[in-house]
């Protein structure tokens, strides 16, 4: 599972966790817009060019910190949709991810 982390300057980074070694995390449940930040945007450094989506993710990170959480998950950018196998694995795991969120 990949989780986002936001630093004090609002910069985002992804960390991948395996097995049961998951920290506490928040999940953003949201309505998708036209300029959502994707996993590819985060990994290739173009995420800030999608102002609406980026500000939504920053807000989620700020709220997670206010709630005492270091990590958070947003479906649009934590799921690697580059292959159908990765996407299928993520979809099959989502119920568990929502269930385990703080």
N, CA, C and O atoms as a MOPAC input file, in Angstrom:
PM7 MOZYME 1SCF
protein

 N      0.85400 1    -1.17200 1     0.00000 1
 C      0.00000 1     0.00000 1     0.00000 1
 C      0.89500 1     1.22800 1     0.00000 1
 O      1.84500 1     1.32500 1     0.77600 1
 N      0.57400 1     2.15700 1    -0.87900 1
 C      1.30600 1     3.42700 1    -0.91400 1
 C      0.52700 1     4.47300 1    -0.12800 1
 O     -0.68800 1     4.60000 1    -0.27500 1
 N      1.24000 1     5.21800 1     0.70500 1
 C      0.63000 1     6.29400 1     1.47500 1
 C      1.35700 1     7.59400 1     1.18600 1
 O      2.56100 1     7.61400 1     0.93100 1
 N      0.60200 1     8.66800 1     1.23100 1
 C      1.16100 1    10.00700 1     1.04700 1
 C      1.59100 1    10.58700 1     2.38200 1
 O      1.08600 1    10.22800 1     3.44600 1
 N      2.53300 1    11.48800 1     2.27900 1
 C      2.99200 1    12.25100 1     3.43200 1
 C      3.20500 1    13.67000 1     2.94100 1
 O      3.70600 1    13.87700 1     1.83600 1
 N      2.83200 1    14.63800 1     3.74400 1
 C      2.98700 1    16.04100 1     3.37400 1
 C      3.92200 1    16.70700 1     4.37000 1
 O      3.75400 1    16.56300 1     5.58100 1
 N      4.91900 1    17.44400 1     3.85400 1
 C      5.82700 1    18.13600 1     4.77400 1
 C      5.24900 1    19.50300 1     5.14600 1
 O      4.16300 1    19.86400 1     4.69400 1
 N      5.96600 1    20.25000 1     5.95800 1
 C      5.48200 1    21.54400 1     6.44000 1
 C      5.30500 1    22.56100 1     5.32500 1
 O      4.56900 1    23.53300 1     5.49200 1
 N      5.96500 1    22.35600 1     4.19200 1
 C      5.84200 1    23.26900 1     3.05400 1
 C      4.77000 1    22.81500 1     2.06400 1
 O      4.58700 1    23.44200 1     1.02100 1
 N      4.06600 1    21.73600 1     2.37900 1
 C      3.00700 1    21.24200 1     1.50600 1
 C      3.48500 1    20.33700 1     0.38100 1
 O      2.70400 1    19.98000 1    -0.50000 1
 N      4.76800 1    19.95900 1     0.40100 1
 C      5.27700 1    19.04000 1    -0.61500 1
 C      4.84500 1    17.62300 1    -0.28000 1
 O      4.84400 1    17.22000 1     0.88300 1
 N      4.47700 1    16.87100 1    -1.31100 1
 C      3.96700 1    15.52100 1    -1.12600 1
 C      5.00500 1    14.47700 1    -1.48700 1
 O      5.80400 1    14.66800 1    -2.40300 1
 N      4.98500 1    13.35900 1    -0.75200 1
 C      5.84400 1    12.22700 1    -1.09600 1
 C      5.06400 1    10.94000 1    -0.83500 1
 O      4.16700 1    10.89000 1     0.00600 1
 N      5.43300 1     9.90700 1    -1.58000 1
 C      4.80400 1     8.59300 1    -1.44500 1
 C      5.74800 1     7.63400 1    -0.73700 1
 O      6.95300 1     7.63900 1    -0.98400 1
 N      5.19400 1     6.81300 1     0.14400 1
 C      5.95200 1     5.75500 1     0.81000 1
 C      5.16800 1     4.46700 1     0.64200 1
 O      3.95100 1     4.44700 1     0.82400 1
 N      5.86600 1     3.38300 1     0.29200 1
 C      5.19300 1     2.10100 1     0.12500 1
 C      5.41100 1     1.24000 1     1.35700 1
 O      6.53100 1     1.11900 1     1.85500 1
 N      4.32800 1     0.64300 1     1.84500 1
 C      4.36100 1    -0.24000 1     3.00900 1
 C      3.92200 1    -1.62700 1     2.57600 1
 O      3.07500 1    -1.77100 1     1.69400 1
 N      4.50200 1    -2.65100 1     3.20000 1
 C      4.21400 1    -4.03600 1     2.83500 1
 C      3.67400 1    -4.79500 1     4.03900 1
 O      4.06200 1    -4.54300 1     5.17900 1
 N      2.77500 1    -5.72400 1     3.76200 1
 C      2.25000 1    -6.59900 1     4.80400 1
 C      1.51400 1    -5.83300 1     5.88600 1
 O      0.75700 1    -4.90400 1     5.60500 1
 N      1.74500 1    -6.23100 1     7.11400 1
 C      1.02900 1    -5.63100 1     8.23800 1
 C      1.77700 1    -4.45700 1     8.85400 1
 O      1.37400 1    -3.95500 1     9.90400 1
 N      2.84400 1    -4.01700 1     8.22900 1
 C      3.65500 1    -2.91600 1     8.77200 1
 C      3.09200 1    -1.55200 1     8.39700 1
 O      3.84800 1    -0.64800 1     8.04400 1
 N      1.76500 1    -1.39300 1     8.47000 1
 C      1.13000 1    -0.13200 1     8.11000 1
 C      1.03600 1     0.79300 1     9.31500 1
 O      0.64600 1     0.36200 1    10.40000 1
 N      1.39000 1     2.05800 1     9.13100 1
 C      1.16700 1     3.02900 1    10.19700 1
 C     -0.30800 1     3.44700 1    10.18500 1
 O     -1.04300 1     3.07300 1     9.27000 1
 N     -0.74000 1     4.19800 1    11.16400 1
 C     -2.07900 1     4.77400 1    11.12800 1
 C     -2.14500 1     5.77400 1     9.98300 1
 O     -1.17400 1     6.48300 1     9.71600 1
 N     -3.28400 1     5.83300 1     9.30900 1
 C     -3.42400 1     6.73300 1     8.15600 1
 C     -4.87900 1     7.16700 1     7.99800 1
 O     -5.80300 1     6.51000 1     8.47600 1
 N     -5.04700 1     8.28600 1     7.31800 1
 C     -6.37000 1     8.80400 1     6.97100 1
 C     -6.64100 1     8.48700 1     5.50700 1
 O     -5.71500 1     8.24400 1     4.73300 1
 N     -7.91000 1     8.49200 1     5.13500 1
 C     -8.30700 1     8.31200 1     3.73900 1
 C     -9.18200 1     9.48400 1     3.33200 1
 O    -10.08800 1     9.88000 1     4.06400 1
 N     -8.90200 1    10.03800 1     2.15400 1
 C     -9.74400 1    11.08300 1     1.59300 1
 C    -10.77400 1    10.43600 1     0.68200 1
 O    -10.43300 1     9.81300 1    -0.32300 1
 N    -12.02700 1    10.59300 1     1.04700 1
 C    -13.11000 1    10.16200 1     0.17500 1
 C    -13.61500 1    11.43100 1    -0.50600 1
 O    -14.01900 1    12.38000 1     0.16600 1
 N    -13.59400 1    11.44800 1    -1.81100 1
 C    -13.87400 1    12.69300 1    -2.51200 1
 C    -14.55100 1    12.44600 1    -3.85400 1
 O    -14.63100 1    11.31900 1    -4.34200 1
 N    -15.02900 1    13.53100 1    -4.42600 1
 C    -15.61700 1    13.49300 1    -5.76100 1
 C    -14.52700 1    13.87500 1    -6.75400 1
 O    -13.88200 1    14.91400 1    -6.61200 1
 N    -14.32900 1    13.04100 1    -7.74600 1
 C    -13.28100 1    13.29900 1    -8.73000 1
 C    -13.63300 1    14.50800 1    -9.58200 1
 O    -14.78100 1    14.70000 1    -9.98400 1
 N    -12.60700 1    15.32400 1    -9.84700 1
 C    -12.75800 1    16.47700 1   -10.73000 1
 C    -11.97700 1    16.25500 1   -12.01800 1
 O    -11.53800 1    15.14400 1   -12.31200 1
 N    -11.81600 1    17.31300 1   -12.76700 1
 C    -11.15100 1    17.20000 1   -14.06900 1
 C     -9.62900 1    17.26200 1   -13.97100 1
 O     -8.93500 1    16.83600 1   -14.89400 1
 N     -9.11000 1    17.78100 1   -12.88000 1
 C     -7.64700 1    17.92500 1   -12.77700 1
 C     -7.08000 1    17.16200 1   -11.57900 1
 O     -6.29200 1    17.70900 1   -10.80700 1
 N     -7.47900 1    15.90800 1   -11.42800 1
 C     -6.98600 1    15.09200 1   -10.32300 1
 C     -5.51900 1    14.71600 1   -10.53200 1
 O     -5.08700 1    14.46000 1   -11.65600 1
 N     -4.77100 1    14.68900 1    -9.45100 1
 C     -3.37300 1    14.27800 1    -9.47000 1
 C     -3.32000 1    12.75100 1    -9.49500 1
 O     -3.96700 1    12.09100 1    -8.68200 1
 N     -2.55700 1    12.19800 1   -10.42000 1
 C     -2.42800 1    10.74300 1   -10.54400 1
 C     -1.10300 1    10.27800 1    -9.93800 1
 O     -0.23800 1    11.08500 1    -9.59700 1
 N     -0.96900 1     8.96300 1    -9.81400 1
 C      0.28600 1     8.36900 1    -9.35600 1
 C      1.42900 1     8.80400 1   -10.27700 1
 O      2.51300 1     9.15400 1    -9.81000 1
 N      1.17900 1     8.77900 1   -11.56800 1
 C      2.20000 1     9.18500 1   -12.54000 1
 C      2.60100 1    10.64100 1   -12.33200 1
 O      3.78500 1    10.96800 1   -12.40700 1
 N      1.64400 1    11.51400 1   -12.07300 1
 C      1.94700 1    12.93100 1   -11.82100 1
 C      2.87200 1    13.08400 1   -10.61800 1
 O      3.81000 1    13.88100 1   -10.64700 1
 N      2.60600 1    12.32100 1    -9.56700 1
 C      3.44900 1    12.40200 1    -8.37100 1
 C      4.85500 1    11.88800 1    -8.63900 1
 O      5.83400 1    12.47500 1    -8.17800 1
 N      4.95600 1    10.79300 1    -9.38500 1
 C      6.27400 1    10.19600 1    -9.59300 1
 C      7.10400 1    10.92200 1   -10.64400 1
 O      8.33300 1    10.84700 1   -10.61600 1
 N      6.45100 1    11.62500 1   -11.57500 1
 C      7.24300 1    12.34500 1   -12.57600 1
 C      7.38900 1    13.83800 1   -12.26900 1
 O      7.97100 1    14.58100 1   -13.05900 1
 N      6.85900 1    14.27600 1   -11.11800 1
 C      7.06800 1    15.64900 1   -10.66100 1
 C      6.15000 1    16.69000 1   -11.27200 1
 O      6.43600 1    17.88400 1   -11.17900 1
 N      5.05900 1    16.27600 1   -11.89100 1
 C      4.15700 1    17.24900 1   -12.51900 1
 C      2.87700 1    17.47800 1   -11.71900 1
 O      1.95300 1    18.11900 1   -12.21900 1
 N      2.80200 1    16.97300 1   -10.49700 1
 C      1.55600 1    17.02900 1    -9.72700 1
 C      1.10700 1    18.45500 1    -9.41000 1
 O     -0.09500 1    18.71600 1    -9.35400 1
 N      2.03700 1    19.37600 1    -9.20200 1
 C      1.65800 1    20.75200 1    -8.84800 1
 C      1.00000 1    21.48800 1   -10.00700 1
 O      0.37200 1    22.52700 1    -9.80300 1
 N      1.13800 1    20.96100 1   -11.22000 1
 C      0.51800 1    21.62200 1   -12.37700 1
 C     -0.99600 1    21.42800 1   -12.38700 1
 O     -1.70000 1    22.10900 1   -13.13300 1
 N     -1.49900 1    20.51700 1   -11.57800 1
 C     -2.93500 1    20.28200 1   -11.47600 1
 C     -3.43000 1    20.94000 1   -10.19000 1
 O     -3.64300 1    20.27800 1    -9.17500 1
 N     -3.60500 1    22.25600 1   -10.26000 1
 C     -3.84000 1    23.06700 1    -9.06700 1
 C     -5.02200 1    22.60000 1    -8.22900 1
 O     -4.89800 1    22.49500 1    -7.00900 1
 N     -6.15800 1    22.31900 1    -8.84500 1
 C     -7.33600 1    21.91600 1    -8.07900 1
 C     -7.13100 1    20.60900 1    -7.35100 1
 O     -7.44700 1    20.49800 1    -6.16600 1
 N     -6.60500 1    19.61900 1    -8.04700 1
 C     -6.35300 1    18.32200 1    -7.44300 1
 C     -5.26100 1    18.38100 1    -6.39800 1
 O     -5.35600 1    17.73400 1    -5.35500 1
 N     -4.21400 1    19.16100 1    -6.67400 1
 C     -3.09800 1    19.25600 1    -5.73200 1
 C     -3.54200 1    19.92400 1    -4.43400 1
 O     -3.15800 1    19.48600 1    -3.35000 1
 N     -4.34800 1    20.97900 1    -4.53700 1
 C     -4.79200 1    21.66600 1    -3.31900 1
 C     -5.70800 1    20.76500 1    -2.48700 1
 O     -5.69700 1    20.83800 1    -1.25800 1
 N     -6.50000 1    19.91800 1    -3.14700 1
 C     -7.35100 1    18.97200 1    -2.42300 1
 C     -6.49200 1    17.99300 1    -1.62700 1
 O     -6.80500 1    17.67700 1    -0.47900 1
 N     -5.41900 1    17.51800 1    -2.23400 1
 C     -4.53000 1    16.57200 1    -1.55500 1
 C     -3.77800 1    17.26200 1    -0.42300 1
 O     -3.59100 1    16.67700 1     0.64400 1
 N     -3.34500 1    18.50600 1    -0.64700 1
 C     -2.68200 1    19.25100 1     0.41900 1
 C     -3.62200 1    19.42800 1     1.61300 1
 O     -3.21200 1    19.27700 1     2.76400 1
 N     -4.88900 1    19.75200 1     1.32400 1
 C     -5.86400 1    19.90400 1     2.39300 1
 C     -6.00000 1    18.61300 1     3.19300 1
 O     -6.06600 1    18.64600 1     4.42200 1
 N     -6.04300 1    17.48300 1     2.50300 1
 C     -6.14300 1    16.19300 1     3.18400 1
 C     -4.93000 1    15.97000 1     4.08700 1
 O     -5.07500 1    15.50400 1     5.21700 1
 N     -3.73200 1    16.30100 1     3.59000 1
 C     -2.52700 1    16.16100 1     4.39600 1
 C     -2.54500 1    17.04300 1     5.62300 1
 O     -2.12600 1    16.62300 1     6.70200 1
 N     -3.03100 1    18.27200 1     5.46700 1
 C     -3.12400 1    19.19500 1     6.59600 1
 C     -4.11400 1    18.67500 1     7.63700 1
 O     -3.85400 1    18.74100 1     8.83800 1
 N     -5.25200 1    18.15600 1     7.16600 1
 C     -6.24900 1    17.61300 1     8.08700 1
 C     -5.70600 1    16.38100 1     8.80400 1
 O     -5.92500 1    16.21300 1    10.00400 1
 N     -5.00900 1    15.53000 1     8.08200 1
 C     -4.41700 1    14.34600 1     8.71300 1
 C     -3.45800 1    14.77100 1     9.82700 1
 O     -3.47700 1    14.19200 1    10.91300 1
 N     -2.62100 1    15.77800 1     9.56400 1
 C     -1.68900 1    16.25600 1    10.59800 1
 C     -2.44500 1    16.81300 1    11.80300 1
 O     -2.06900 1    16.55700 1    12.94700 1
 N     -3.52100 1    17.58300 1    11.54200 1
 C     -4.32200 1    18.11300 1    12.65500 1
 C     -4.91700 1    16.97600 1    13.48600 1
 O     -5.11900 1    17.11600 1    14.69200 1
 N     -5.19200 1    15.86000 1    12.83100 1
 C     -5.74400 1    14.69500 1    13.52300 1
 C     -4.65400 1    13.78800 1    14.10400 1
 O     -4.94900 1    12.70500 1    14.60900 1
 N     -3.40500 1    14.23000 1    14.03100 1
 C     -2.30300 1    13.47200 1    14.61900 1
 C     -1.79200 1    12.33400 1    13.75400 1
 O     -1.13000 1    11.42500 1    14.25600 1
 N     -2.09100 1    12.37200 1    12.45200 1
 C     -1.66200 1    11.30800 1    11.54300 1
 C     -0.59900 1    11.82300 1    10.58000 1
 O     -0.71900 1    12.92100 1    10.03800 1
 N      0.42100 1    11.03400 1    10.37700 1
 C      1.52500 1    11.40400 1     9.49300 1
 C      1.23100 1    11.03500 1     8.03700 1
 O      1.72300 1    11.69000 1     7.11900 1
 N      0.43200 1     9.99200 1     7.82800 1
 C      0.19800 1     9.46200 1     6.48800 1
 C     -1.27100 1     9.53000 1     6.09900 1
 O     -2.15300 1     9.54700 1     6.95700 1
 N     -1.52200 1     9.56900 1     4.78800 1
 C     -2.88500 1     9.55700 1     4.27800 1
 C     -2.90800 1     8.92800 1     2.89300 1
 O     -1.88300 1     8.81600 1     2.22000 1
 N     -4.10400 1     8.52200 1     2.48900 1
 C     -4.28300 1     7.80300 1     1.22900 1
 C     -5.35200 1     8.48800 1     0.40700 1
 O     -6.42300 1     8.82200 1     0.91500 1
 N     -5.05500 1     8.69600 1    -0.87000 1
 C     -6.00800 1     9.27500 1    -1.82200 1
 C     -5.99200 1     8.38000 1    -3.05500 1
 O     -4.94000 1     8.17200 1    -3.65900 1
 N     -7.14400 1     7.85600 1    -3.42600 1
 C     -7.20300 1     6.86500 1    -4.50100 1
 C     -6.61000 1     7.35400 1    -5.82000 1
 O     -5.92500 1     6.59200 1    -6.50300 1
 N     -6.85900 1     8.60000 1    -6.18800 1
 C     -6.41500 1     9.08500 1    -7.49500 1
 C     -4.90100 1     9.03300 1    -7.67100 1
 O     -4.41700 1     8.85200 1    -8.78800 1
 N     -4.15100 1     9.18900 1    -6.58400 1
 C     -2.69900 1     9.26300 1    -6.74700 1
 C     -1.90700 1     8.20500 1    -5.98100 1
 O     -0.68400 1     8.15100 1    -6.11200 1
 N     -2.55500 1     7.38100 1    -5.20300 1
 C     -1.83800 1     6.31200 1    -4.49700 1
 C     -1.92900 1     4.98200 1    -5.23200 1
 O     -1.22000 1     4.03400 1    -4.89400 1
 N     -2.79300 1     4.90900 1    -6.23000 1
 C     -2.94600 1     3.68200 1    -7.01200 1
 C     -2.22600 1     3.85600 1    -8.34300 1
 O     -2.49500 1     4.79900 1    -9.08800 1
 N     -1.32700 1     2.95500 1    -8.62800 1
 C     -0.61300 1     2.94100 1    -9.91000 1
 C     -1.51000 1     2.24900 1   -10.93200 1
 O     -1.72700 1     1.03900 1   -10.87000 1
 N     -2.02500 1     3.03700 1   -11.87100 1
 C     -2.94400 1     2.49900 1   -12.87300 1
 C     -2.23200 1     2.18300 1   -14.19100 1
 O     -2.86700 1     2.11600 1   -15.24300 1
 N     -0.91200 1     1.98900 1   -14.13000 1
 C     -0.14500 1     1.75300 1   -15.35400 1
 C     -0.34900 1     0.36200 1   -15.93700 1
 O     -0.05200 1     0.12900 1   -17.10800 1
 N     -0.85600 1    -0.56400 1   -15.12500 1
 C     -1.14600 1    -1.90000 1   -15.65700 1
 C     -2.45100 1    -2.39200 1   -15.05700 1
 O     -2.80900 1    -2.02400 1   -13.93800 1
 N     -3.15300 1    -3.21800 1   -15.80000 1
 C     -4.43000 1    -3.72900 1   -15.31000 1
 C     -4.24500 1    -4.62100 1   -14.08600 1
 O     -5.12900 1    -4.68500 1   -13.23200 1
 N     -3.11500 1    -5.30600 1   -13.99100 1
 C     -2.85800 1    -6.16400 1   -12.82800 1
 C     -2.70700 1    -5.33200 1   -11.55700 1
 O     -3.26100 1    -5.68200 1   -10.51500 1
 N     -1.95400 1    -4.22600 1   -11.63800 1
 C     -1.77400 1    -3.35600 1   -10.46500 1
 C     -3.09200 1    -2.71000 1   -10.06400 1
 O     -3.41200 1    -2.60100 1    -8.88000 1
 N     -3.84800 1    -2.28500 1   -11.06600 1
 C     -5.13300 1    -1.66400 1   -10.78900 1
 C     -6.09000 1    -2.67000 1   -10.15200 1
 O     -6.77600 1    -2.34200 1    -9.18500 1
 N     -6.14000 1    -3.87000 1   -10.67600 1
 C     -7.00700 1    -4.90900 1   -10.14100 1
 C     -6.63300 1    -5.25400 1    -8.70000 1
 O     -7.51200 1    -5.41600 1    -7.85300 1
 N     -5.34600 1    -5.36600 1    -8.42200 1
 C     -4.88500 1    -5.65300 1    -7.05900 1
 C     -5.32800 1    -4.55400 1    -6.10000 1
 O     -5.78200 1    -4.83900 1    -4.99200 1
 N     -5.19700 1    -3.29600 1    -6.52600 1
 C     -5.59700 1    -2.17200 1    -5.67700 1
 C     -7.10500 1    -2.17700 1    -5.43600 1
 O     -7.55300 1    -1.98100 1    -4.30600 1
 N     -7.88100 1    -2.39600 1    -6.48000 1
 C     -9.33900 1    -2.42000 1    -6.33200 1
 C     -9.75300 1    -3.52300 1    -5.35800 1
 O    -10.63500 1    -3.31900 1    -4.52300 1
 N     -9.12300 1    -4.67500 1    -5.46400 1
 C     -9.44500 1    -5.78800 1    -4.57000 1
 C     -9.01300 1    -5.53300 1    -3.13000 1
 O     -9.50500 1    -6.19600 1    -2.21700 1
 N     -8.11800 1    -4.59800 1    -2.91200 1
 C     -7.61400 1    -4.29300 1    -1.57300 1
 C     -8.32200 1    -3.10300 1    -0.93000 1
 O     -8.16700 1    -2.87500 1     0.26900 1
 N     -9.08500 1    -2.35100 1    -1.69400 1
 C     -9.63700 1    -1.09300 1    -1.18800 1
 C    -10.54600 1    -1.25700 1     0.03100 1
 O    -10.48300 1    -0.44300 1     0.95300 1
 N    -11.37800 1    -2.27800 1     0.05300 1
 C    -12.25000 1    -2.46500 1     1.21300 1
 C    -11.41500 1    -2.58800 1     2.47500 1
 O    -11.72300 1    -1.95300 1     3.48400 1
 N    -10.36500 1    -3.39400 1     2.43300 1
 C     -9.48300 1    -3.58800 1     3.59200 1
 C     -8.79200 1    -2.27600 1     3.96200 1
 O     -8.63800 1    -1.96700 1     5.14300 1
 N     -8.37300 1    -1.50000 1     2.95100 1
 C     -7.69000 1    -0.23900 1     3.22800 1
 C     -8.62700 1     0.74600 1     3.93200 1
 O     -8.23200 1     1.41300 1     4.88800 1
 N     -9.87000 1     0.83200 1     3.45200 1
 C    -10.84200 1     1.71500 1     4.12200 1
 C    -11.12500 1     1.21600 1     5.53100 1
 O    -11.23800 1     2.01300 1     6.46100 1
 N    -11.23800 1    -0.08100 1     5.69100 1
 C    -11.52900 1    -0.68000 1     6.98600 1
 C    -10.42800 1    -0.39100 1     8.00800 1
 O    -10.71900 1    -0.20200 1     9.18900 1
 N     -9.19100 1    -0.35600 1     7.57600 1
 C     -8.06900 1    -0.18900 1     8.50300 1
 C     -7.66800 1     1.27400 1     8.73800 1
 O     -6.78500 1     1.55600 1     9.54700 1
 N     -8.32000 1     2.19600 1     8.02900 1
 C     -7.98100 1     3.60800 1     8.20500 1
 C     -8.34000 1     4.08100 1     9.61800 1
 O     -9.26800 1     3.56600 1    10.24200 1
 N     -7.59400 1     5.06400 1    10.10400 1
 C     -7.82600 1     5.59200 1    11.46100 1
 C     -9.15600 1     6.30800 1    11.55900 1
 O     -9.50800 1     6.81100 1    12.62600 1

